Amino acid sequence: MNIQYDEAIDGALAPFAKADVLSDLQHRIPTLRLLHREEDLRPFECDGLAAYRVLPMLVAMPDNLADVETLLARCHALGVPVVTRGAGTGLSGGALPLERGVLLVMSRFQEIIDIDPDARTARLQPGVRNLAISEAAAPYGLYYAPDPSSQIACSIGGNVAENAGGVHCLKYGLTVHNVVRVEVITIEGERMSLGAEALDAPGFDLLALFNGSEGMLGVITEITVRLLPLPEVAKVLMASFDDVEKAGEAVGDIIAAGIIPGGLEMMDRLAIQAAEDFVHAGYPLDASAILLCELDGVLADVDDDCATVRGVLEKAGATEIRQARDDAERAVFWSGRKNAFPAVGRLSPDYYCMDGTIPRRELPRVLNGIAEISRESGLRVANVFHAGDGNMHPLILFDANREGELELAEDVGGRILELCVNAGGSITGEHGVGREKINQMCSQFDADEITVFHALKAAFDPKTLLNPGKNIPTLARCAEFGAMHVHHNQLPHPELPRF
């Protein structure tokens, strides 16, 4: 992929040579593992968005916080940019390294420091896997609610950086709603503590600011999360529809009935067929769409809610409604949804996973818009939704071996994101902006708002050394994007500083 560069940011960098930076860091931090040979750097050239690849100048793999502090302080003094990476499962290019920068890998920090069953909290290092939190809390009858589909591999530090969600975020919230405290190190190498284990903390809510900050404000070194009691019971209804619009309207009807499901997911026909072929979850192959609605709590309430939701689904035109007989079948129902992304990978040599958010009421209209974009482009789109909170994940199928198809897929993704904005939504719900959506930030926000974002970053990182060129576009780039989009109706490749 031909990634463009921002010469203005590049020109603001202090001059340095790789050999000098390597020598300095090796001398001052002899315990720090540093990778510098091409064959050692190659595994770190991208995150989960593999279409964007850049070989980092150096990779640092610390295993103690003192080395992290010194590394950041030295990079600040030398004017060397730093990109922080966790498990590398991100899907927006947020952990894409820089040609002239250090990639700081925090995956070795995997300790579950403490679980407090009385306070219902867990203190964790950033490399702890999402699923491992619930596994460690289970003996106390507790669990960690946010559960992105990559939870078996993704790390809690990355979850905070991207404000990850998951299938249960409708009722229990995103990462930001389940984190009570974080410890961070600034680019100057100073430690900060944000938030508190009490219900409130004095001063500005900088904790919320760091959730979703994509490594631009500081390096997260410890997270305290809120744990919840395991529900007494959870039951899942699977409803089939012969029309995607009916399924979209049913989502709003369920919420309007006063029911807040633990999870409310939607899949269209292409996603259904892919998932069924992959995991054999018992999905109806003739359905245009299915809804998975999970209801949890105490038994009496769940039974009542199941009856209410069944009535809503019947009125909305569901052609079939099935309720999981037991926890084993419930897990099978969810396995198809949880494996939708890898399942779709069996349909095409490549696919491009988008992430946007829309108001629930706009689901039918946006689905029709996506279908029209798919027809015009000739690229198939499989739709998977966190339907309850309007977070959609269109999967655009293409073949990178065919000339121009990757660029076409990017164009389709950009048009879908702008469709979300025009519907009153957002260009991201949980994957972040990273490199992928930096052009669409210009559609979502005006020049004054983007200027404020730059000012916020400057308050923490005045030299713009932490993950530069991600998340927030330059005003010049927005002007260029606007002109190209208006005149050519085609999205340019994202900018990338030549670091």
C-alpha positions in Angstrom: 0.0 0.0 0.0 1.3 3.4 -0.9 1.0 5.4 2.4 1.4 9.1 2.0 3.5 11.1 4.4 3.1 14.4 6.3 6.2 16.4 5.5 5.3 19.2 7.9 5.5 16.8 10.9 8.6 15.1 9.6 10.4 18.5 9.3 9.7 19.3 12.9 11.7 16.3 14.1 15.1 16.6 15.6 17.7 14.9 13.4 18.9 11.6 14.6 20.4 8.4 13.3 19.4 4.8 14.1 22.9 3.8 15.2 23.1 6.7 17.6 19.7 6.0 19.2 20.5 2.3 19.5 23.9 3.1 21.1 22.4 5.6 23.5 19.6 3.2 24.7 21.9 0.2 25.0 24.3 2.3 27.1 21.7 3.8 29.4 19.4 0.8 29.7 21.6 -2.3 29.5 18.8 -4.5 30.8 16.4 -3.5 28.0 15.9 -5.9 25.2 16.2 -4.0 21.9 15.6 -5.5 18.4 17.2 -3.8 15.5 17.9 -6.3 12.7 15.4 -6.5 9.9 14.5 -10.1 10.4 13.8 -9.4 14.1 11.7 -6.3 13.3 9.6 -7.9 10.6 7.0 -9.5 12.9 6.1 -6.1 14.3 5.5 -4.3 11.0 1.7 -4.1 11.4 -1.2 -4.8 13.8 -4.4 -6.6 12.9 -4.9 -4.2 10.0 -2.3 -6.0 7.9 -2.9 -3.9 4.8 -0.7 -1.2 6.4 2.9 -2.2 7.0 5.9 -0.2 8.1 9.2 -1.6 9.4 10.1 0.0 12.8 13.5 1.5 13.4 13.8 -0.3 16.8 11.6 -2.5 18.9 11.9 -2.2 22.7 10.6 -5.1 24.8 10.9 -4.1 28.5 10.0 -6.3 31.5 10.2 -3.6 34.2 8.7 -0.1 34.6 12.1 1.5 35.4 13.3 0.6 31.9 10.0 2.0 30.4 10.6 5.3 32.3 14.2 5.6 31.1 13.3 4.7 27.6 10.6 7.3 27.3 12.8 10.0 28.9 15.6 9.3 26.5 13.3 9.3 23.5 12.0 12.6 24.7 15.4 14.0 25.1 16.6 12.7 21.6 13.3 13.7 19.8 12.6 10.1 18.9 8.9 9.1 18.4 7.4 6.2 20.3 4.5 3.9 19.3 3.2 1.6 22.1 2.0 -1.9 21.1 0.2 -4.5 23.2 -1.0 -7.8 21.7 -1.2 -6.3 18.2 -4.9 -7.3 17.6 -6.1 -3.8 16.9 -7.9 -3.3 13.6 -7.3 0.4 12.8 -3.5 0.6 12.4 -3.2 2.2 15.8 0.0 0.2 16.6 1.5 0.7 13.1 5.2 1.5 13.8 7.2 4.3 12.3 10.2 4.1 10.0 12.1 6.5 12.3 10.7 5.6 15.7 10.8 3.1 18.6 8.0 0.5 18.9 7.5 0.0 22.7 6.0 -3.5 23.2 4.3 -3.9 26.6 3.2 -7.6 26.1 5.6 -8.9 28.8 3.6 -7.1 31.6 1.1 -10.0 32.2 0.7 -10.0 35.9 -2.7 -10.0 37.6 -1.5 -7.9 40.6 -4.6 -8.3 42.8 -8.2 -9.3 42.8 -10.4 -7.7 45.6 -13.7 -9.6 45.7 -15.0 -7.3 48.4 -14.4 -4.1 46.3 -15.1 -6.1 43.1 -12.0 -4.8 41.4 -8.9 -6.3 39.7 -5.5 -4.6 39.4 -3.7 -5.6 36.2 -0.7 -5.0 34.2 -1.4 -3.9 30.6 -0.4 -7.2 28.9 -3.0 -9.3 30.7 -5.4 -10.9 28.2 -9.0 -9.8 28.4 -10.4 -13.3 28.9 -7.8 -14.1 31.6 -9.4 -11.4 33.8 -12.8 -13.2 33.9 -11.0 -16.6 34.3 -9.1 -15.3 37.4 -12.2 -13.7 38.8 -14.5 -16.7 38.3 -13.7 -18.4 41.6 -15.1 -15.4 43.4 -18.3 -15.4 41.4 -17.2 -12.4 39.4 -16.3 -11.5 35.8 -15.1 -8.6 33.6 -18.0 -7.5 31.4 -16.4 -6.0 28.2 -15.7 -8.9 25.9 -14.4 -8.0 22.4 -14.4 -10.9 20.0 -10.6 -11.0 20.2 -10.8 -11.4 24.0 -8.8 -14.7 23.9 -5.8 -12.7 22.7 -6.3 -9.0 23.1 -4.7 -7.3 26.2 -6.4 -5.0 28.7 -3.9 -2.1 28.0 -5.0 -2.1 24.3 -8.6 -2.3 25.4 -8.2 0.9 27.3 -6.2 2.5 24.5 -9.0 1.7 22.0 -12.0 1.8 24.4 -13.0 -1.7 23.3 -16.5 -3.0 23.6 -17.9 -6.4 22.7 -21.2 -8.2 22.5 -22.3 -7.3 26.1 -21.5 -3.6 26.0 -25.1 -2.5 25.5 -26.0 -3.4 29.1 -22.6 -3.3 30.8 -20.8 -0.6 28.9 -17.5 -0.1 27.0 -14.1 -0.3 28.6 -14.4 3.3 29.8 -17.4 2.4 31.9 -15.5 -0.5 33.6 -12.2 1.0 34.4 -11.8 2.9 37.7 -8.1 3.7 37.7 -5.0 3.7 35.4 -1.3 4.3 36.0 0.6 5.9 33.1 4.0 7.1 32.2 4.4 10.3 30.3 6.7 10.9 27.4 9.0 12.6 29.8 9.3 9.4 31.9 7.1 10.6 34.7 4.4 8.5 36.4 0.8 9.6 36.8 -2.2 8.1 38.5 -5.6 8.8 37.1 -9.0 8.0 38.6 -9.6 6.3 42.0 -11.1 3.2 43.5 -13.6 5.5 45.2 -16.8 6.6 43.3 -15.2 9.8 42.3 -11.8 11.5 42.1 -10.9 15.2 42.4 -10.1 17.3 39.4 -10.8 16.8 35.8 -11.9 13.4 34.6 -8.6 12.6 32.8 -9.3 8.9 33.3 -12.1 9.1 30.7 -9.7 11.1 28.4 -7.2 8.3 28.5 -9.8 5.6 27.5 -9.7 5.6 23.7 -6.6 7.9 23.5 -4.8 5.4 21.3 -1.4 5.7 22.9 -1.2 9.5 22.1 -1.1 10.8 25.7 0.9 8.4 27.7 1.9 4.7 28.2 -0.5 2.7 30.3 1.3 0.6 32.9 -1.5 -0.6 35.3 -5.3 -0.8 35.1 -7.8 -1.3 37.8 -11.1 -2.6 36.4 -14.5 -3.1 37.9 -15.8 -6.7 38.3 -19.4 -7.7 38.2 -21.2 -10.6 39.9 -21.9 -13.5 37.5 -25.6 -13.4 36.7 -27.7 -16.1 38.2 -29.0 -17.1 34.7 -28.6 -16.1 31.1 -30.8 -17.1 28.2 -30.5 -16.4 24.5 -33.2 -16.0 21.9 -32.3 -16.4 18.2 -34.8 -14.8 15.8 -34.8 -15.2 12.0 -36.1 -12.6 9.6 -36.8 -12.7 5.9 -35.9 -9.1 5.6 -33.0 -7.1 6.9 -35.0 -4.0 7.5 -37.5 -5.9 9.8 -34.6 -7.2 11.9 -33.2 -3.6 12.2 -36.6 -2.3 13.3 -36.9 -5.1 15.8 -33.8 -3.9 17.6 -35.4 -0.6 18.4 -38.6 -2.3 19.3 -36.9 -4.4 22.0 -35.3 -1.3 23.6 -38.6 0.6 23.3 -40.3 -2.2 25.2 -38.1 -1.4 28.2 -35.8 -4.3 27.9 -32.0 -3.8 28.1 -30.5 -7.1 26.9 -27.1 -8.3 28.1 -26.3 -8.7 24.4 -28.2 -7.9 21.2 -26.4 -8.9 18.0 -27.4 -8.9 14.3 -25.9 -10.8 11.3 -27.0 -10.6 7.7 -27.3 -13.6 5.3 -23.7 -13.6 4.1 -22.3 -13.5 7.6 -24.8 -16.2 8.7 -23.8 -18.5 6.0 -20.1 -18.0 6.6 -20.5 -18.6 10.4 -22.6 -21.6 10.0 -20.2 -23.2 7.5 -17.4 -22.5 10.0 -18.7 -23.5 13.4 -22.1 -25.2 12.7 -24.0 -23.1 15.3 -27.4 -24.1 13.9 -28.0 -20.8 12.2 -30.9 -20.8 9.5 -29.2 -20.6 6.1 -32.4 -19.3 4.4 -32.7 -16.2 6.7 -31.9 -12.7 5.5 -30.9 -11.7 9.0 -30.8 -13.1 12.5 -30.9 -11.4 15.9 -29.2 -12.9 19.0 -30.8 -11.5 22.2 -29.3 -12.5 25.5 -31.2 -11.7 28.7 -29.5 -12.2 32.1 -30.2 -11.6 35.8 -32.4 -13.5 38.3 -34.5 -16.4 36.9 -37.9 -14.8 37.4 -36.9 -11.6 35.7 -35.2 -13.3 32.8 -38.2 -15.6 32.2 -40.5 -12.5 32.1 -38.1 -10.7 29.8 -37.9 -13.6 27.4 -41.6 -13.7 27.1 -41.7 -9.9 26.4 -38.9 -10.1 23.8 -40.6 -13.1 22.1 -43.8 -11.1 21.7 -41.8 -8.1 20.3 -40.0 -10.3 17.8 -43.2 -12.0 16.7 -44.9 -8.6 16.1 -41.8 -7.4 14.2 -42.2 -10.2 11.7 -39.7 -12.9 12.9 -40.1 -16.0 10.8 -38.7 -18.3 13.5 -37.7 -17.8 17.2 -35.6 -20.3 19.0 -34.4 -20.2 22.6 -31.3 -22.0 23.7 -32.2 -25.0 25.7 -29.2 -24.8 28.1 -25.9 -23.1 28.6 -24.2 -25.4 26.1 -26.6 -24.4 23.3 -26.3 -20.8 24.4 -22.5 -21.0 24.0 -23.0 -22.6 20.5 -25.3 -19.7 19.5 -22.7 -17.2 20.5 -19.8 -19.1 18.9 -21.1 -18.3 15.5 -21.2 -14.6 16.3 -17.8 -14.6 18.1 -16.2 -16.4 15.1 -17.9 -14.3 12.4 -14.7 -12.5 11.4 -12.5 -15.6 10.8 -15.6 -17.3 9.2 -15.9 -14.5 6.6 -12.3 -15.0 5.8 -13.2 -18.3 4.2 -15.4 -16.5 1.6 -12.7 -14.3 0.1 -8.9 -14.1 -0.1 -9.1 -10.8 1.8 -11.6 -8.7 3.7 -11.6 -5.2 5.2 -13.3 -4.9 8.6 -15.0 -1.6 9.2 -16.3 -0.1 12.5 -18.8 2.6 12.7 -21.7 3.6 15.0 -25.2 4.8 14.2 -28.4 5.6 16.1 -30.5 2.4 16.4 -33.4 4.0 14.6 -31.2 4.4 11.5 -30.3 0.7 11.2 -32.7 -0.1 8.4 -31.7 3.0 6.3 -28.0 2.5 6.8 -28.3 -1.2 5.9 -30.0 -0.2 2.6 -27.3 2.3 2.0 -24.5 -0.3 2.5 -26.3 -2.6 0.1 -26.4 0.1 -2.5 -22.7 0.9 -2.0 -22.0 -2.9 -2.4 -24.0 -3.1 -5.6 -22.3 0.0 -7.1 -18.8 -1.2 -6.2 -19.2 -4.9 -7.1 -17.7 -5.9 -3.7 -19.7 -8.1 -1.4 -20.3 -6.9 2.2 -21.1 -9.1 5.1 -22.7 -7.2 8.0 -22.2 -8.0 11.7 -23.6 -5.6 14.3 -23.6 -4.9 18.0 -27.1 -3.9 17.1 -28.2 -2.9 20.5 -25.8 0.1 20.7 -25.7 0.7 16.9 -22.0 -0.4 16.5 -21.7 -2.0 13.1 -18.9 -4.1 11.5 -19.3 -4.3 7.8 -16.8 -6.8 6.3 -15.9 -5.8 2.8 -14.7 -8.8 0.7 -12.0 -8.3 -1.9 -8.9 -9.8 -3.5 -5.7 -7.9 -3.0 -4.1 -9.8 -5.9 -6.5 -8.0 -8.3 -5.1 -4.6 -9.3 -7.1 -1.8 -7.7 -9.4 -3.9 -5.4 -7.7 -2.9 -2.2 -8.1 0.7 -3.1 -11.7 0.0 -4.0 -12.3 -1.7 -0.7 -10.9 1.4 1.1 -13.2 3.6 -0.9 -16.2 1.5 0.0 -15.2 1.6 3.7 -14.8 5.3 3.6 -18.3 5.7 2.0 -19.8 3.5 4.7 -18.2 5.6 7.4 -19.5 8.8 5.9 -22.9 7.2 5.7 -22.7 6.6 9.4 -21.8 10.3 10.0 -24.7 11.5 7.8 -27.0 9.3 9.9 -26.0 11.0 13.1 -23.4 8.4 14.1 -19.7 8.1 14.4 -16.7 6.8 12.4 -15.8 4.3 15.2 -17.4 2.5 18.0 -14.5 0.5 19.5 -11.7 -0.1 16.9 -10.4 3.4 17.1 -9.2 5.8 14.4 -5.5 4.9 14.1 -4.3 5.2 10.6 -7.4 3.7 9.0 -10.0 6.4 9.6 -7.9 9.6 9.9 -9.4 11.0 6.7 -13.0 10.5 8.0 -12.1 12.5 11.1 -12.3 15.4 8.7 -15.9 14.5 8.0 -16.8 13.9 11.6 -15.2 17.1 13.1 -14.7 20.7 12.0 -11.5 22.7 12.1 -12.1 24.2 15.5 -12.8 20.8 17.1 -9.7 19.3 15.5 -7.6 22.2 16.8 -8.9 21.5 20.3 -7.8 17.8 19.9 -4.3 18.9 19.0 -4.2 21.2 22.0 -5.2 18.4 24.3 -2.4 16.2 22.9 0.1 19.0 23.3 -0.8 19.3 27.0 0.6 15.8 27.5 3.0 15.5 24.6 4.2 19.0 23.4 6.8 17.5 21.1 4.2 15.2 19.4 6.4 12.1 20.0 3.7 9.6 21.2 2.1 7.8 18.3 2.3 10.8 15.9 0.3 10.9 12.7 -2.5 8.8 14.2 -6.1 9.6 15.2 -6.0 13.4 14.7 -5.4 14.7 11.1 -3.6 17.9 10.4 -5.8 20.8 9.2 -3.9 20.8 6.0 -4.7 17.2 5.5 -8.4 17.9 6.1 -8.3 20.6 3.5 -6.7 18.2 1.0 -9.2 15.4 1.8 -12.2 17.8 1.4 -11.0 18.9 -2.0 -10.3 15.4 -3.3 -13.5 14.0 -1.9 -15.7 16.8 -3.4 -14.0 16.7 -6.8 -13.2 13.0 -7.2 -15.6 11.3 -4.8 -12.6 9.1 -3.9 -10.7 8.7 -0.7 -6.9 9.4 -0.6 -4.7 7.0 1.2 -4.1 8.0 4.9 -1.2 10.2 5.6 1.7 8.9 7.6 4.6 10.9 9.0 8.0 9.8 7.7 9.5 9.0 11.2 
